[in-house]
């Protein structure tokens, strides 16, 4: 499961990189994906929309049991 999530995130990464941002996979636990936003994504006013409307949808298309994405600051 973890490898599939990482693969999906890696496919999304160029979209985020094009705006100066990035995303780092932290872990998958209890049907939630934990990620850290980097670069411009950390301060973007639309980061919640990007996560909910883009990243989560892409992950759930292939892994429907994922309930959500939690962003963490490490």
C-alpha positions in Angstrom: 0.0 0.0 0.0 2.8 2.4 1.0 4.6 1.9 -2.3 1.4 2.6 -4.3 0.8 5.8 -2.4 4.4 6.9 -3.0 4.0 6.2 -6.7 0.8 8.3 -6.9 2.5 11.2 -5.0 5.5 11.0 -7.3 3.1 11.4 -10.3 1.6 14.5 -8.7 4.9 16.0 -7.7 5.7 17.7 -11.1 2.4 19.7 -10.8 3.5 21.0 -7.4 7.1 21.6 -8.5 5.9 23.7 -11.3 4.5 26.2 -8.8 7.6 26.0 -6.5 6.2 23.5 -4.1 6.7 19.9 -3.2 5.2 17.1 -1.1 6.9 14.5 1.1 5.2 11.2 2.0 5.5 10.6 5.8 3.5 7.5 6.5 0.2 5.6 5.9 -1.7 4.7 9.1 -5.3 3.8 9.9 -6.4 4.6 6.3 -4.9 8.1 6.4 -1.9 9.4 4.4 0.4 11.7 6.3 2.4 14.2 4.2 4.5 17.2 4.6 4.2 20.2 2.3 7.4 21.9 1.2 8.4 25.0 -0.6 5.7 27.3 -1.9 3.0 24.8 -0.9 3.7 25.4 2.8 2.4 29.0 2.5 -0.1 28.7 -0.3 -3.6 29.9 0.4 -5.0 27.1 -1.7 -3.0 24.2 -0.1 -6.1 22.7 1.6 -7.9 22.8 -1.8 -4.9 21.2 -3.5 -4.9 18.4 -1.0 -8.6 17.7 -0.9 -9.5 18.4 -4.5 -6.4 17.0 -6.3 -4.1 14.8 -4.2 -6.8 13.0 -2.2 -9.0 12.4 -5.2 -6.0 10.9 -7.2 -5.1 8.6 -4.3 -8.7 7.5 -3.7 -9.2 6.7 -7.4 -6.6 3.9 -7.0 -7.0 3.2 -3.2 -10.6 3.8 -2.2 -10.0 2.9 1.4 -7.9 6.0 2.1 -10.1 8.3 4.2 -8.0 11.4 4.1 -4.7 13.2 4.0 -3.2 14.8 7.1 -0.5 17.4 6.8 2.3 17.4 9.4 5.0 19.8 10.2 8.3 18.1 11.2 
